[in-house]
Amino acid sequence: MTTPDDLVWMRRALHLARMAEGCTSPNPMVGAVVVHEGSIIGEGYHLRAGTPHAEVHAINAVKDRSLLPESTMYVSLEPCSHHGRTPPCTELIIGSGIRSVVIGTTDTNPQVAGRGAERLRQAGVTVVTGVAEKECRHINRRFFTWHEKKRPYVILKWARSADGYIDLPRSPGDPVEPNWITGKAERLMVHRWRAEEDAILAGGGTVRTDNPSLTVRLWKGRNPVRIIVSRSGNLDPRSAVFDGSAETILFTCNDRAAFPGARIFTLPENGGFIEETLKVLYDMGIQSLFVEGGAFIIRSFIESGLWDEARRFTGRVIFNDGVPDPFPQLTPAETIHFEKSILEFAYHF
């Protein structure tokens, strides 16, 4: 039975796990704490793939190892029981003398999938699972989606004016630049979001009208892989997405398309480009995809049902005319107010 104290310690583990947000892919974010008589004596979190796991850091942080047999470990994700790039955490826990482990959620990775908890029980360790499970799954929703749905976790992001347009009308010869709806604080947040995801996607229309870089410049972090979807392949090779500053992949129906520094994947002419793109990205090991538009691309993801999260800014500017919001009926689950806009979150599970 879960106690209030169990939730307190598990939420501390979750807080630690989030400290590595955007850094652990393809591994999940995991935090662990070791508790002795109501006090934390060791804690840690997984920093990045290929480095020691959270359980290792937590146990190594304990100064008095004699306390471990009378301590409980709280870990946000089931400890691994297999040899990968690092040794199995179950054996470290067993060898440390810890006799009680509380797990936030089981790991659906086929290499683990309950085996970690079972290995601990076989060694005589008391195991409790499912503490703050919803929260523990939420922080690793990218990881779980990739393993369970066999595709990347898809986040849709767009901004609209106060009167419901995402862009002004465009004519040939107009400046190739964005029409800003949000302020500097929102743009900073978007760059942070980019750094947290494996890949970022935009359509050919957005590349032609806005010439985005799709890189992380206003936040410290890695650049996501740039994914461009253009059925025609009619793009300017001088566009910022082909500048070589980040890996770029072009999905197109044009089998003659060639752009320096970009990998090309040919899409079928008869539709299904969303499904095909996600399949290729899954096979590449990309666990999350941040979709930044434009309207046709966002609407295509929504109509296909292949999306998980939407983040929509509504600014204060008035356009009077232009490209309509691709999903005006969005029902937000969360709302954040900025000086120049309102940010709404919606989830599709």
Buried (B, 14 or more C-beta within 10 A) or exposed (E): EEEEEBBBBBBBBBBBBBEBEBBBBBBBBBBBBBBBEEEBBBBBBBBEBEBBBBBBBBBEBBEEBEBBEEBBBBBBBBBBBBEBEBBBBBBBBBEBBBBBBBBBBBBBBEEBBEBBBBBBEEBEBEBBBEBBBEBBBEBBBBBBBBBEBEBBBBBBBBBBBBBEBBBBEBEEEEEBEEBEBBBEEBBEBBBBBBBBBBBBBBBBBBBBBBBBBBBBEBBEBBBBBBBBBBBEBEBEEEBBBBBEBBBBBBBBBBEEBEBEEBEBBBBEEEEEBBEBBBEBBBEBEBBBBBBBBBBBBBBBBBEBEBBBBBBBBBBBBEBEEBBBBBBEEBEBEEEBEBEBBBBBBBBEE
